[in-house]
Amino acid sequence: MYSKEDKTPAEKLKDQVHYMTKKSRYHKIMSIQKEISKQNLEEKIGKTYEAIIEHISFDKKYYIGRTYMDVPEEDGVVFIKNTKEHNIGEFIKCQITDIKDYDLIAKIEE
């Protein structure tokens, strides 16, 4: 949501949009975007990608990685079922099996 910044020309503009209006618009847009993201991610189910392992989940059940398509801190991640020993920084091939919100769920391709 836009917010006024001190000492900018926009700070002095009349008829500022009310905070609750901005908040409502934001939530409406994010709801639409979530559905678009869901449709895009569903198209990846069944496909195989190479992912880099960046972390492991606290319960050690999943490697957490990203593909060449994923921008750190912008896009979702790939949760890869931990069935074999791999190292952080290693690239592995994985098949997308499901989605969860903005993230992909995968299994290691044998």
C-alpha distances in whole Angstrom, upper triangle without the diagonal:
4,6,10,12,16,19,17,17,14,15,18,16,18,16,13,11,11,9,11,10,6,7,10,9,7,10,12,11,11,14,16,15,17,20,20,20,22,25,24,25,28,30,30,32,36,35,36,34,35,33,33,33,31,31,33,32,33,36,37,36,34,33,30,29,28,29,29,26,24,22,22,18,17,19,21,24,28,30,33,36,38,42,43,43,41,39,36,35,38,37,38,38,36,36,33,34,31,27,25,21,20,24,27,30,33,37,39,41,45
4,7,9,13,15,13,14,10,11,14,13,15,14,10,9,11,9,12,11,8,10,13,11,10,13,15,14,15,18,19,18,20,23,23,23,26,28,27,28,31,32,33,35,39,38,39,37,37,35,35,35,33,33,36,35,36,39,40,40,37,36,32,32,30,31,31,28,26,23,23,20,19,21,24,27,31,33,36,39,41,45,46,46,43,41,38,37,40,39,40,40,39,39,36,37,34,31,29,25,23,27,30,33,36,40,42,44,47
4,6,10,13,11,12,9,9,12,12,14,13,10,10,10,9,12,12,9,11,14,14,13,16,18,17,18,21,22,21,23,26,26,26,29,31,30,31,34,36,36,38,42,41,42,39,40,37,37,37,34,35,37,36,37,40,41,41,38,38,34,34,32,34,33,31,28,26,25,22,21,24,26,29,33,35,38,41,43,47,48,47,45,43,39,39,41,41,42,43,41,42,39,40,37,33,31,27,26,29,33,36,39,42,44,46,50
4,7,9,8,9,7,5,9,9,12,12,9,10,12,11,15,15,12,14,18,17,16,19,21,20,21,24,25,25,27,30,29,29,32,34,34,35,38,39,39,42,45,44,45,42,43,40,39,40,37,37,40,39,40,43,44,44,42,41,37,37,35,36,36,33,31,28,28,25,24,27,29,33,36,38,42,45,46,50,51,50,48,45,42,41,44,44,45,46,45,45,42,44,41,37,35,31,30,33,36,39,42,46,47,49,53
4,6,6,9,7,6,10,11,14,15,12,14,15,14,18,18,16,18,21,20,19,22,24,23,23,27,28,26,28,32,31,31,34,36,35,36,39,40,40,43,46,45,45,42,42,40,39,39,36,37,39,39,39,43,44,44,42,41,37,36,35,36,35,33,31,28,27,24,24,27,30,33,36,38,42,45,46,50,51,50,47,45,41,40,43,43,45,46,45,45,43,44,42,38,36,32,31,33,37,40,43,46,47,49,53
4,6,9,9,6,9,12,15,17,14,16,17,17,21,21,19,21,24,23,22,25,28,26,27,30,31,30,32,35,35,34,38,40,39,39,43,44,44,46,50,48,48,46,45,43,42,42,39,39,42,41,42,45,46,47,45,43,40,39,38,39,39,37,34,31,30,27,27,30,33,36,40,41,45,48,49,53,53,52,49,47,43,43,46,46,48,49,48,49,46,48,45,41,39,36,34,37,40,43,46,49,50,53,56
4,7,8,7,9,12,15,17,16,18,20,20,23,24,21,23,27,26,25,28,30,29,30,33,34,32,35,38,37,37,40,42,41,42,45,46,46,48,52,50,50,47,47,45,43,44,41,42,45,44,45,48,49,50,47,46,42,41,40,41,40,38,36,33,32,29,29,33,35,38,42,44,47,50,52,55,56,55,52,49,45,44,48,47,50,51,50,51,48,50,48,44,42,39,37,39,43,46,48,52,53,55,58
4,5,5,8,10,13,16,14,16,18,19,22,22,19,22,25,23,23,26,28,26,27,31,31,30,32,35,34,34,37,39,38,39,42,43,43,46,49,48,48,45,45,43,42,43,40,41,44,44,45,48,48,49,46,45,41,40,38,39,38,36,34,31,31,28,27,31,34,37,40,43,46,49,51,54,55,54,51,48,45,43,46,46,48,49,48,49,46,48,46,42,40,37,35,37,41,44,47,50,51,53,57
4,5,6,7,11,14,12,15,18,19,22,21,19,22,25,23,23,27,28,26,28,31,31,30,33,36,34,35,38,39,38,40,43,44,44,47,50,49,49,47,47,45,44,45,42,44,46,46,47,50,51,51,49,47,43,42,40,41,40,37,36,32,33,30,29,32,35,39,42,45,48,51,53,56,57,56,53,51,47,46,49,48,50,51,50,50,48,50,47,43,42,38,36,39,42,46,48,52,53,55,58
4,5,5,9,11,9,12,14,15,19,18,16,19,21,19,19,23,24,23,24,28,28,27,30,32,31,32,35,36,36,37,40,41,42,44,48,46,47,45,45,43,43,43,41,42,44,44,45,48,49,49,46,45,41,40,38,39,38,35,34,31,31,28,27,30,33,36,40,42,46,49,50,54,55,54,51,49,46,45,47,47,48,49,48,48,45,47,44,40,39,35,33,36,40,43,46,49,51,52,56
4,6,9,11,9,12,14,14,18,18,16,19,21,20,20,24,25,24,25,29,29,29,31,34,33,34,37,38,38,39,42,43,44,46,50,48,49,46,47,44,44,44,41,42,45,44,45,48,49,49,47,46,42,41,39,41,40,37,35,32,32,29,28,31,34,37,41,43,46,49,51,55,56,55,52,50,46,45,48,48,50,50,49,49,47,48,45,41,39,36,34,37,41,44,47,50,52,54,58
4,6,10,9,13,15,16,20,19,18,21,23,22,23,26,27,26,28,31,32,31,34,36,36,36,39,41,40,42,45,46,47,49,53,51,52,50,50,48,47,48,45,46,48,48,49,52,53,53,50,49,46,45,43,44,43,40,39,36,36,33,32,35,37,41,44,46,50,53,55,58,59,59,56,54,50,49,52,51,53,54,53,53,50,51,48,45,43,39,38,41,44,47,50,54,55,57,61
4,7,7,10,13,15,18,17,16,19,21,20,21,24,25,24,26,29,29,29,32,34,34,34,37,39,38,40,43,44,45,47,51,50,51,48,49,47,47,48,45,46,48,48,49,51,52,52,50,49,45,44,42,43,42,39,38,35,35,33,31,34,36,40,43,46,49,52,54,58,59,58,56,54,50,49,52,51,52,53,51,51,48,50,47,43,41,38,36,39,43,46,49,53,54,56,60
4,6,9,12,14,17,16,16,19,20,20,21,24,25,25,27,29,30,30,33,35,34,36,38,40,40,41,44,45,46,49,52,51,53,50,51,49,49,50,47,48,50,49,50,53,54,54,51,51,47,46,44,45,44,42,40,37,38,35,33,36,38,42,45,47,51,54,56,59,61,60,58,56,52,52,54,53,55,55,53,53,50,51,48,44,42,38,37,41,44,48,51,54,56,58,62
4,6,9,12,14,12,13,16,17,17,19,21,22,22,24,27,27,28,30,32,32,33,36,37,38,39,42,43,44,47,50,50,51,49,50,48,48,49,46,47,49,48,49,51,53,52,50,49,46,45,43,44,44,41,39,37,37,34,32,35,37,40,44,46,49,52,54,58,59,59,57,55,52,51,53,52,54,53,52,51,48,49,46,42,40,36,36,39,42,46,49,53,55,56,60
4,6,9,12,10,10,13,15,14,16,19,19,20,22,24,25,25,28,30,30,31,33,35,35,37,39,40,42,44,48,47,48,46,47,45,45,45,43,43,45,44,45,48,49,49,46,46,42,42,40,41,41,38,36,33,34,31,29,31,33,37,40,42,46,49,51,54,56,56,53,52,48,48,50,49,50,50,49,48,45,46,43,39,37,33,32,36,39,43,46,49,51,53,57
4,6,8,7,7,10,11,11,12,15,16,16,18,20,21,22,24,26,27,28,30,32,32,34,36,38,39,41,45,44,46,44,45,43,43,43,41,41,43,42,43,45,47,46,44,44,40,40,38,39,39,36,34,32,32,29,27,29,31,35,38,40,43,46,48,52,53,53,51,50,46,46,48,47,48,48,46,46,42,43,40,36,34,30,30,33,37,40,43,47,49,51,54
4,6,5,6,9,10,11,12,15,16,17,18,20,22,23,24,26,27,28,30,32,33,34,36,38,40,41,45,45,46,45,46,43,44,44,41,41,43,41,42,44,46,45,43,43,40,40,38,40,40,37,35,33,33,29,28,30,31,35,38,39,43,46,48,51,53,53,51,50,46,46,48,48,49,48,47,46,43,43,40,36,33,30,30,33,37,39,43,47,49,51,55
4,5,5,6,9,10,10,12,14,15,16,18,20,21,22,25,26,26,28,30,31,32,34,36,37,39,43,42,44,42,43,41,41,40,38,38,39,38,38,40,42,42,40,40,37,37,35,37,37,34,32,30,30,26,25,27,28,32,35,36,40,42,45,48,50,50,48,46,43,43,45,45,46,46,44,43,40,40,37,33,31,27,27,30,34,37,40,44,46,48,52
4,5,5,6,9,10,11,12,14,15,16,19,20,21,23,24,25,27,29,30,31,33,35,36,38,42,42,43,42,43,41,41,41,38,38,39,37,38,40,42,41,39,40,36,37,36,37,38,35,32,31,31,27,26,27,28,32,35,36,40,42,44,47,49,50,48,47,44,44,46,45,46,46,43,43,39,39,36,32,29,26,26,29,33,36,39,43,45,48,51
4,5,5,6,8,10,11,12,14,15,17,18,20,22,23,24,26,28,29,30,32,34,35,37,41,41,42,41,42,40,41,41,39,39,40,38,39,41,43,42,40,40,37,37,36,37,37,34,32,30,31,27,25,27,28,32,35,36,40,42,45,48,50,50,48,47,44,44,46,45,45,45,43,42,39,39,35,32,29,26,26,29,33,36,39,43,45,47,51
4,5,5,6,9,10,11,12,14,16,16,18,20,21,22,24,26,27,28,30,32,33,35,39,38,40,38,39,37,38,38,36,36,37,36,37,39,41,40,38,38,34,34,32,34,34,31,29,27,27,24,22,24,25,29,32,34,37,40,42,46,47,48,45,44,41,41,43,42,42,42,40,40,36,37,33,30,27,24,23,27,30,33,37,40,43,45,48
4,5,5,6,9,10,11,12,14,15,16,19,20,21,22,25,25,26,28,31,32,33,37,37,38,37,38,36,36,36,34,34,35,33,34,36,38,37,35,35,32,32,31,32,33,30,28,26,26,23,21,22,23,27,30,31,35,37,40,43,45,45,43,42,39,39,41,40,41,41,38,38,34,35,31,27,25,21,21,25,28,31,35,38,41,43,46
4,5,5,6,9,10,11,13,14,15,17,19,20,21,23,25,26,27,30,31,32,36,36,38,37,39,37,37,37,36,35,36,34,35,37,39,38,36,36,33,33,32,33,34,30,28,28,28,25,23,23,24,28,31,32,35,38,40,44,46,46,44,44,41,41,43,41,42,41,39,38,34,34,30,27,24,21,21,25,28,31,35,38,41,43,47
4,6,5,6,9,10,11,12,14,16,17,18,20,22,23,24,26,28,29,31,35,35,37,35,37,35,36,36,35,35,36,35,36,38,39,38,36,36,33,32,31,32,32,28,27,26,26,23,21,22,23,27,30,31,35,37,40,43,45,46,44,43,40,40,41,40,40,40,37,36,33,33,30,26,24,20,20,24,27,30,34,38,40,42,46
4,5,5,6,9,10,10,12,14,15,16,18,20,21,22,24,26,27,29,33,32,34,33,34,32,33,33,31,31,33,31,32,34,36,35,32,32,29,29,27,28,29,25,23,22,23,20,17,19,20,23,26,28,32,34,37,40,42,42,40,39,36,36,38,37,37,37,35,34,30,31,27,24,22,18,17,21,24,28,31,35,37,39,43
4,5,5,6,9,10,10,13,14,15,16,19,20,21,22,25,26,27,31,31,33,32,34,31,32,32,31,31,32,30,31,33,34,33,31,31,28,28,27,28,29,26,24,23,23,20,18,19,19,23,25,27,30,32,35,38,40,41,39,39,36,36,38,36,36,36,33,32,29,29,25,22,19,16,16,20,23,26,29,33,36,38,41
4,6,5,6,9,10,11,13,14,16,17,19,20,22,24,25,27,31,31,33,32,34,32,34,34,33,33,34,32,34,35,36,35,33,33,30,30,28,29,30,26,25,24,25,22,20,20,20,24,26,28,31,34,37,40,42,43,41,41,38,38,39,38,37,36,34,33,29,29,25,22,20,17,17,21,24,27,30,34,36,38,42
4,5,5,6,9,10,11,12,14,16,16,18,20,22,23,25,29,29,31,30,31,30,31,32,31,31,32,31,33,34,35,34,31,31,28,28,26,26,27,23,22,21,22,20,17,17,18,22,24,26,30,32,35,38,40,41,39,39,36,35,37,35,35,34,32,31,27,28,24,21,19,16,15,19,22,25,28,32,35,36,40
4,5,5,6,9,10,10,12,14,15,16,18,20,21,23,27,27,28,27,29,27,28,29,27,28,29,27,29,31,32,30,28,28,25,24,23,24,24,21,19,19,20,17,14,14,15,19,21,23,26,29,32,35,37,38,36,35,33,32,34,32,32,31,29,28,24,25,21,18,16,12,12,16,19,22,25,29,32,33,37
4,5,5,7,9,10,11,13,15,15,17,19,21,22,26,26,28,28,30,28,30,30,29,29,30,28,30,31,32,30,28,28,25,26,24,25,26,22,21,21,22,20,17,16,16,20,22,23,27,29,32,35,37,38,36,36,34,34,35,33,33,32,29,28,24,24,20,17,15,12,12,16,19,21,25,29,32,33,37
4,5,5,6,9,10,11,13,14,16,17,19,21,25,25,27,27,29,28,30,30,30,30,31,30,32,33,34,32,29,29,27,26,24,24,25,21,20,21,22,21,17,17,17,20,22,24,27,30,33,36,38,39,37,37,35,34,35,33,33,31,29,27,24,24,20,17,16,13,13,17,19,22,25,29,32,33,37
4,5,5,6,8,10,10,12,14,16,17,19,23,23,25,24,26,25,26,27,26,27,28,27,29,31,31,29,27,27,23,23,21,21,21,18,17,17,19,17,14,13,14,17,19,21,25,27,30,33,35,36,34,34,31,31,32,30,29,28,26,25,21,22,19,15,15,11,10,14,16,20,23,26,29,30,34
4,5,5,6,9,10,10,12,15,16,17,21,21,23,22,25,23,25,25,25,25,26,24,26,28,28,26,24,24,21,21,19,20,21,18,16,17,18,17,14,12,12,15,17,19,22,24,27,30,32,34,32,32,30,29,30,28,28,27,24,23,19,19,16,12,11,8,8,11,14,17,20,24,27,28,32
4,5,5,6,9,10,11,13,15,16,20,20,23,23,25,24,27,27,27,27,28,26,29,30,30,28,25,26,23,23,21,21,22,19,18,20,21,20,17,15,14,17,19,20,23,25,29,31,33,35,33,34,32,32,32,30,29,27,24,22,19,19,15,12,12,9,10,13,15,17,20,24,27,28,32
4,5,5,6,9,10,11,13,15,19,19,21,21,24,23,25,26,26,27,28,27,30,31,31,29,26,26,23,22,20,19,20,16,16,18,20,19,16,14,14,17,18,20,23,26,29,31,33,35,33,33,31,30,31,28,28,26,23,22,18,19,16,13,14,11,10,13,15,18,20,24,27,27,31
4,5,5,6,8,10,11,13,17,17,19,18,20,19,22,23,23,23,24,23,26,27,27,25,22,22,19,18,16,16,17,14,13,15,16,16,13,10,10,13,14,17,19,22,25,28,30,31,29,29,27,27,27,25,24,23,20,19,15,16,13,10,11,8,7,10,11,14,17,21,23,24,28
4,5,5,6,9,10,11,15,16,18,18,21,20,22,23,23,24,24,23,26,26,26,24,21,22,19,19,17,17,19,16,15,17,19,18,16,13,11,14,14,16,18,21,24,26,29,30,29,30,28,28,28,25,24,22,19,17,14,14,11,8,9,7,7,9,10,13,16,19,22,23,27
4,6,5,7,9,11,14,15,18,18,21,21,24,25,26,26,27,26,29,29,29,26,24,24,22,21,19,18,19,16,16,19,21,21,18,15,14,16,16,18,20,23,26,28,30,32,31,31,30,29,29,26,25,23,20,18,14,14,12,10,12,11,10,12,12,15,17,20,23,23,27
4,6,5,7,10,13,13,15,15,18,18,21,22,23,24,25,25,28,29,28,26,23,22,20,18,16,15,16,12,13,16,18,19,15,12,12,14,14,17,19,22,25,27,29,30,28,29,27,26,26,23,22,20,18,16,13,14,12,10,12,11,10,11,11,14,16,19,21,22,25
4,5,5,7,11,11,13,13,16,15,18,19,20,21,22,21,25,25,24,22,19,19,17,16,13,13,14,12,12,15,17,17,15,11,10,11,11,13,15,18,21,23,25,27,25,26,24,24,23,21,19,17,15,13,9,11,9,7,9,9,8,8,7,10,12,16,18,19,22
4,5,5,9,10,13,14,17,18,21,22,23,24,24,23,26,26,25,23,20,20,19,18,16,16,17,15,15,19,20,21,19,15,13,14,13,15,16,18,22,23,26,28,27,28,27,26,25,23,21,18,15,13,9,9,8,7,10,11,10,10,9,11,12,16,18,19,22
4,6,8,8,12,13,16,17,21,22,24,25,25,25,29,29,28,25,22,22,20,19,17,15,16,14,15,19,21,22,19,16,15,16,15,17,18,20,23,25,26,29,27,28,27,26,25,22,20,18,15,12,10,11,10,10,13,14,13,13,11,13,14,16,19,18,22
4,6,5,8,9,13,14,17,19,20,22,22,22,26,26,24,22,19,18,17,16,13,12,13,12,13,17,19,20,18,14,13,13,11,14,14,17,20,21,23,25,23,25,24,23,22,19,17,14,12,9,6,9,9,9,12,14,12,11,8,10,10,13,15,15,18
4,6,9,11,14,15,18,19,21,22,22,22,25,24,23,20,18,18,17,16,15,14,16,15,16,19,21,22,21,17,15,14,12,13,13,15,18,19,21,24,23,25,24,24,22,19,17,14,11,8,5,5,6,8,12,14,13,12,8,9,9,11,14,13,17
4,7,10,13,15,18,20,22,23,23,23,26,25,24,21,18,18,18,17,16,15,17,16,18,21,23,25,23,20,18,16,14,15,14,15,18,18,20,23,22,24,24,24,22,19,16,13,10,6,5,6,8,11,15,17,17,15,11,11,9,10,12,11,14
4,7,10,12,16,18,21,22,22,23,27,26,24,21,19,18,18,16,14,12,14,13,15,19,21,23,22,18,17,15,13,14,13,15,18,19,20,22,21,23,23,22,20,16,14,10,8,6,6,8,11,12,16,18,17,15,11,11,10,11,12,10,14
4,7,9,13,15,18,20,20,21,25,25,22,20,17,16,16,14,13,10,12,13,15,18,20,23,22,18,17,15,12,13,12,14,16,17,17,19,18,20,20,19,16,13,10,7,5,4,6,10,12,14,17,19,18,15,12,12,9,9,9,8,11
4,6,10,12,15,17,18,20,24,24,21,20,16,14,14,11,9,7,9,10,11,15,17,20,19,16,15,12,10,12,11,14,16,17,17,18,16,17,17,16,14,10,8,6,6,6,8,11,13,14,17,19,17,14,11,12,9,10,10,9,13
4,7,10,13,15,17,19,23,23,20,19,16,13,13,10,8,6,8,10,11,14,16,19,19,16,15,13,10,13,11,14,15,16,16,16,14,14,14,12,10,6,5,4,6,9,11,14,16,17,19,21,18,15,13,13,11,11,10,10,13
4,6,9,12,13,16,19,20,17,17,13,10,9,6,5,4,7,10,10,12,13,16,16,14,13,10,8,10,9,13,13,15,15,15,12,12,11,10,8,5,5,6,7,10,11,14,15,16,17,19,16,13,11,12,10,11,10,11,14
4,6,9,12,14,18,19,16,16,13,9,8,5,6,7,9,11,10,12,12,15,16,14,13,10,9,11,10,14,14,16,15,14,10,10,8,6,6,4,6,9,10,13,14,17,18,18,19,20,18,15,13,14,13,13,12,14,16
4,6,8,11,14,16,13,13,10,6,6,4,7,9,12,14,12,14,12,15,17,15,14,10,9,9,9,12,11,14,13,11,8,7,5,5,6,6,8,10,11,14,15,17,18,18,18,20,18,14,14,13,12,13,11,14,16
4,7,10,13,15,13,14,11,8,6,5,8,11,13,15,12,13,10,13,15,14,13,10,10,10,11,14,13,16,15,14,11,9,5,6,8,10,11,14,14,17,17,19,20,19,19,20,17,14,15,15,15,16,15,18,20
4,7,9,12,10,11,9,6,5,7,10,13,16,18,15,15,13,14,17,16,14,10,10,10,10,12,11,15,15,13,11,9,6,9,10,12,13,16,15,18,18,19,19,18,18,19,17,15,15,14,15,15,15,18,21
4,7,8,6,8,6,4,5,9,12,15,19,20,17,18,16,17,19,18,15,12,11,9,9,10,9,12,12,11,10,9,8,11,12,14,14,16,15,18,17,18,18,18,17,19,18,15,15,14,14,14,14,18,19
4,5,5,6,5,6,7,10,14,17,21,21,18,19,17,17,19,18,15,12,11,9,10,10,9,13,14,14,13,13,12,15,16,17,16,18,17,18,18,18,17,17,15,17,17,14,14,13,14,15,15,19,21
4,5,8,9,10,10,14,17,21,24,25,22,22,20,19,22,21,18,15,15,12,13,13,12,15,16,15,15,15,14,17,18,20,20,22,20,22,21,21,21,20,18,20,20,17,18,16,17,18,19,23,24
4,5,8,10,12,15,19,22,26,26,24,25,22,22,24,23,20,17,16,12,13,11,10,13,15,15,15,16,16,19,19,21,20,22,20,21,21,20,20,20,18,20,21,18,18,16,17,17,18,21,23
4,6,7,10,13,17,20,23,24,22,24,21,22,24,22,19,16,14,11,11,9,7,10,11,11,12,12,13,16,16,18,17,19,17,19,19,19,19,19,18,21,21,18,17,15,15,14,15,18,20
4,7,10,13,16,19,23,23,21,23,21,22,24,21,18,15,13,9,8,6,5,8,10,11,12,14,14,17,17,18,16,17,15,16,16,15,16,16,16,19,19,16,15,12,12,11,12,16,17
4,6,9,13,15,19,20,18,20,18,19,20,18,15,11,9,6,5,5,5,9,10,11,11,12,12,15,14,15,13,14,12,14,13,13,14,14,14,17,16,13,12,9,9,9,10,14,16
4,6,10,13,16,17,15,17,16,17,19,16,14,10,8,6,5,6,6,10,10,10,9,9,9,11,11,11,10,12,11,13,13,14,15,15,15,17,16,13,12,10,10,10,10,13,16
4,7,11,14,15,12,14,12,13,15,13,10,7,6,5,6,9,10,13,14,13,11,11,9,11,11,12,11,13,12,14,13,15,14,14,13,15,13,10,10,10,10,11,12,15,18
4,7,10,11,9,11,10,12,13,11,9,6,5,7,7,11,12,15,15,15,12,11,9,9,10,9,9,11,10,13,12,15,15,14,14,16,13,10,10,10,10,12,12,14,17
4,7,8,6,8,8,11,11,9,8,5,5,9,10,13,15,18,18,18,15,14,12,11,11,10,10,11,11,13,12,15,15,14,14,15,12,10,9,11,11,13,13,15,18
4,5,5,9,10,13,13,10,10,8,8,11,11,15,17,19,19,19,16,16,14,12,12,9,10,10,10,11,11,15,15,14,16,17,14,11,10,12,11,14,13,14,18
4,6,8,10,14,13,11,12,11,11,15,15,19,20,22,22,22,19,18,16,14,13,11,12,12,13,14,14,18,18,17,19,19,16,14,13,16,15,17,17,17,20
4,7,10,12,11,8,10,10,11,15,16,20,21,24,24,24,21,21,19,17,17,14,15,14,14,15,14,17,17,15,17,17,13,12,12,15,15,18,18,18,22
4,6,9,8,5,7,7,9,13,15,18,20,23,23,23,20,19,17,15,16,14,15,15,15,16,14,17,17,14,15,15,11,10,11,14,15,18,18,19,23
4,6,5,5,8,9,12,15,17,21,23,26,26,25,22,21,18,16,17,16,18,18,18,19,18,21,20,17,17,16,13,12,14,17,18,21,21,23,26
4,5,6,8,8,12,14,17,20,21,25,25,24,21,19,15,14,16,16,18,19,19,20,19,21,20,18,17,16,13,12,14,17,18,21,21,23,26
4,6,8,9,13,15,18,22,23,26,27,26,23,21,18,17,19,19,21,22,21,22,21,23,21,18,17,15,12,12,15,18,20,23,23,26,29
4,7,10,13,16,19,22,24,27,28,28,25,24,20,19,21,20,22,22,21,22,20,22,20,17,16,14,10,11,14,17,20,23,24,26,29
4,7,10,13,16,19,22,25,26,26,23,22,19,18,20,18,19,19,18,18,16,18,16,13,13,11,7,8,11,14,16,19,21,23,26
4,7,10,13,16,18,22,23,23,21,20,18,18,19,17,17,18,16,16,13,15,13,10,9,9,5,5,7,11,13,16,18,20,24
4,6,9,13,15,18,19,19,17,17,14,14,15,14,14,15,13,14,12,14,12,10,10,10,8,5,6,9,10,13,15,17,21
4,6,10,12,15,16,17,15,15,14,14,14,12,11,11,9,10,8,10,10,9,10,11,10,6,5,6,7,10,11,14,17
4,7,9,12,14,15,14,15,13,15,14,14,12,12,10,11,9,10,10,9,9,12,11,7,6,5,6,8,10,13,16
4,6,9,11,12,11,13,13,14,13,12,10,10,7,9,9,10,11,11,12,15,15,11,8,6,5,5,7,10,13
4,6,9,11,11,14,14,16,15,14,12,12,9,10,10,10,11,13,14,17,17,13,11,8,6,5,7,10,12
4,6,8,8,11,12,15,13,14,11,13,11,13,14,14,15,17,17,20,20,16,14,11,10,8,8,11,12
4,7,9,13,15,17,15,15,12,13,12,13,15,15,17,19,20,23,23,19,17,14,11,8,7,10,10
4,6,10,13,15,12,13,11,12,12,15,17,17,20,21,22,26,25,21,19,16,13,10,8,11,10
4,7,10,13,11,12,11,14,14,17,19,20,22,23,24,27,26,22,20,18,16,13,11,13,13
4,7,9,7,9,8,12,13,16,18,20,21,22,23,26,24,21,19,17,15,13,10,13,13
4,6,5,9,10,13,15,18,20,22,23,24,24,26,24,21,20,19,17,16,13,16,17
4,6,9,11,14,15,19,20,22,23,22,22,24,22,19,18,18,17,16,15,17,19
4,7,10,13,15,18,19,22,23,23,23,25,22,19,19,19,17,17,15,17,19
4,6,10,12,16,18,20,22,22,23,25,23,20,18,18,16,15,13,14,16
4,7,10,13,15,18,20,20,22,24,21,18,16,16,14,13,11,12,14
4,6,10,12,15,18,19,20,23,21,17,15,14,11,10,7,8,10
4,7,10,13,16,17,20,22,20,17,14,13,10,9,6,6,8
4,7,9,12,14,16,19,17,14,11,9,6,5,4,5,8
4,6,9,12,15,18,17,14,10,8,5,5,6,6,9
4,6,8,11,14,13,10,7,6,4,7,9,9,13
4,7,10,14,14,11,8,6,5,7,10,11,14
4,7,10,11,9,6,5,7,10,13,14,18
4,6,7,6,5,5,9,12,15,17,20
4,6,5,6,7,11,14,17,20,23
4,6,8,10,14,18,21,23,26
4,7,10,13,17,20,22,25
4,7,10,14,16,18,22
4,6,10,13,15,18
4,7,10,13,16
4,7,9,12
4,6,9
4,6
4
